[in-house]
Every structure is written in structure tokens, then in C-alpha cells.
Amino acid sequence: MKLLNLTSVCALLLLVLISAATPALGAPGGYHRGHGRKHKPRRGECHGASCFTPVRGGRNAILTLNSFEKGGDGGGPSECDGKFHSDNTLIVALSTGWYNHGSLCHKTITIHAKNGRSTRATVVDECDVHHGCRRNIVDGSRAVWKALGIPEKDWGTMPVTWSP
């Protein structure tokens, strides 16, 4: 009987070790945008208390530049509709907490720049915290940066605020 229990314990331990190593080996997931990675965390996979918690209070953010076109730096198609989008459209991806499982998909937000200009853009994607996208990112298309009147030489990252 003790041999059977030892065998069972060893088998269970092996399964635990394999499960723990699987994410590090690049287990397939869904699509992720923002930095060209293809991994969508499954519910419960989050390792931080705020990963899937909507950010409350003020919406100070960092606007980053992203390509939503096929072959662009965004990776796969958008989470909201499974499509690629032209960089000439006013669209954004929001950090995981703000994206909130797609609750803002196809809704427009207003982005306010420090230069006094603002623009409206449609949410089409998530900027995933598991792949380097911080909690406070609004990842905008080229059209967003143009609409805010930011010179192309300054495109990349910029503090902004946004509201639904």
C-alpha cells in the first residue's frame, strides 16, 4: 500500500512540475496586442491583485504608439472584434484593468493631451499587463497622435488623461 501511495505522490508531483513549467515554455494562448506577443492570460492566471480589477478614480495615463494593422507591432488581431484596423483610424487599446474583459469594446473615450487638445477614439483592444503593458496605458494609433497635434518626432510616450 505504501508503494502505491509513493507512486501516486510522485505522479502528482510530476504533474505539478509540468504545469508550473508550461507558461515558461510558451504554452499557446489567445492573441495579445501591444508588443507583438501572442498570449492571452486565462482567468485566474493573473499574478497581481490588480490585473483584472478596473482602475478606479482618476484616469491619468501614458499614451503609447501602436500599430493595429496586419504585420504591425500590435501582434494579432484586436481583442474586441478579431480584426486588424488601419492606423489612420482613431482607435486605442487600454491596459488590462481599464479594458476590463472588453467592457469598453467599441465605445469611444476622450483623450486629453497636455497641449490642450483632445480627441475621441474607439476602444478596440487590450494592452496586456502580462507582457510589459503597465496599468496606466492608452495605446493609440497614428491617427490619435495626429489628432492631438503631436509632432511625429515626439511620438512614442506621453502623459495624458482620458475619460469615457
C-alpha positions, 0 to 999 in steps of 0.5 A: 500500500505504501508503494502505491501511495509513493507512486501516486505522490510522485505522479502528482508531483510530476504533474505539478512540475509540468504545469508550473513549467508550461507558461515558461515554455510558451504554452499557446494562448489567445492573441495579445496586442501591444508588443507583438506577443501572442498570449492571452492570460486565462482567468485566474492566471493573473499574478497581481491583485490588480490585473483584472480589477478596473482602475478606479478614480482618476484616469491619468495615463501614458499614451503609447504608439501602436500599430493595429494593422496586419504585420504591425507591432500590435501582434494579432488581431484586436481583442474586441472584434478579431480584426486588424484596423488601419492606423489612420483610424482613431482607435486605442487599446487600454491596459488590462484593468481599464479594458476590463474583459472588453467592457469598453469594446467599441465605445469611444473615450476622450483623450486629453493631451497636455497641449490642450487638445483632445480627441475621441477614439474607439476602444478596440483592444487590450494592452496586456499587463502580462507582457510589459503593458503597465496599468496606466496605458492608452495605446493609440494609433497614428491617427490619435497622435495626429489628432492631438497635434503631436509632432511625429518626432515626439511620438512614442510616450506621453502623459495624458488623461482620458475619460469615457 
